[in-house]
Amino acid sequence: MSAEMSAAGPAETAEVAASGARGAHDPSVGLTTLPSGLRIVSQRMDHAATVSLGIWIGSGSRDELPHEHGLAHLLEHMAFKGTARRSALEIAEEIESVGGDLNAATSVEYTCYTARVLGSDLPLAVDILSDILTASSLTEEELKREKGVILQEIGAVQDTPDDLVYDRFLQAAFPDQPLGRPILGTAKTVQSFTPDAIRAYLARHYHAGNMVLAASGAVNHEELVALAQEHLAALPACPATLPAREDGHYRGGEARVGSDEEQVHLVLGFPGRAFKDGAHYPLQIFSSVLGGGLSSRLFQEVREKRGLAYAIDAFHWPFSDCGVFGIGAGTAPEDIGELIEVALSCLRQAAEDTTEAEVARARAQMKVGLLASLESPGGKLDQMARQVLLFGRAIPREELAARLDAVTLEDVRAAGRSLLGHQPTVAAVGPLQGLPPAKALKHAARAGA
């Protein structure tokens, strides 16, 4: 069970597949929508003996009301603590008696509950996942105990600078917005939760029209649909009015957390792009050119030539309606000023003179990563489920590769230039005496824009 920042893999706006239709150009992908609104997607992998499956809910931490901060993550924990039919121990024993495992994760925009079993044990896995989602006990005793577990989890983040800095980064990039709130919540909000508060959140978000049942590996689509009809009939249908999701708006800002560490952990950020934005792919490629591998500009200039950091990378986190671009690194306090100067110089330069060779290399890296993720049932499952949540269909890998191939050199340079001139986000944890003031960073980011 975990909190995670990941968003869906490479995908583009697409027409919603018709109920029961196969994924475009891929007869191994089945997609069915039940009358309740529940979407079921699966892909059989003939070489696989196991099946990875899960239920995705299209709500995460950004869908919480202010007083619910951390509730999506708490609910994920509580689901495994017993149902009307099974105790927490019985849930664990049943799945492990067949060699399987259960997991769950909460993200900014979704929550998922997953299992992995032999193909022959698919009925048991669907039964257990359905049970924990539709009949969790939510007792006061278990809630009190799990609150303590999550408070320990929050404390662990506070004691881990390279985790804490990313929490503070999002808070500074999206201030006073649900998108900027840490997924785990705060000690105050977590301690305030009651079973009734959990049930109220469930009633708003855990309905069939907001869910996807997905499976990949040793699975038959028709069997999966039949199991869903048997075990998930208790899910409420989609309500007439869905809860409104507050739009995310990048604003930029600063978060400094002083501490007595050996290193300063730093993240510099700029506004990114949404999944449904046409510039999403060029910015993904630009992030790879800038800081996506050993040959990237940041790695070569910051580590190999100057020895300013052990590791440095660039990333792009696209969400459904916005995104954020960033550079992350850790360095000695006395080197922080030079590292920032060099990193921003690399960014500005790459926006002007990225080469065809660099774009080709980044594109190849992304294709290998995409194809490698699709070779395992778990990787295929994750991508397929989130694509159906976002776009209504599982997108064939050929289409994803074609989207990458369509990106031109000028597209990539333009994506880099789009970062410049905006208010940067600066988050740092550690000894901060060498960190330049925010105004200087803003000027440095704009220089040459």
Protein Blocks (a to p, Z undefined) as FASTA:
>chain_A
ZZdfbdcddddddddddehiacehiakbccdddfkopacdddddfkbcbdcdddddfbdf
klpcfklgoklmmmmmmmmnopfkbcfklmmmmmmmnopacdddddfkbccddddddfkl
mmmmmmmmmmmmmmcgkiaklmmmmmmmmmmmmmmmmmmmklmmmmmmmmmmmghifklp
cfklpfklmmmpcfklmmmmmmmmmcfklcccddedjddfklmmmmmmmmmmmpccddfb
dcdddddddebiadddddddfbdcdddddddddfklmklmmmmmmmmmmmncfkbmklmm
mmmmnopafbdcddddddfkbccddddddddfklmmmmmmmmmmmmmmmmmmpcfklmmm
mmmmmmmmmmmmmmpmklmmmmmmmmmmmnopacdfklmmmmmmmpcfklmmmmmmmmgo
pacddddedjfklpccfklmmmmmmgoZZ
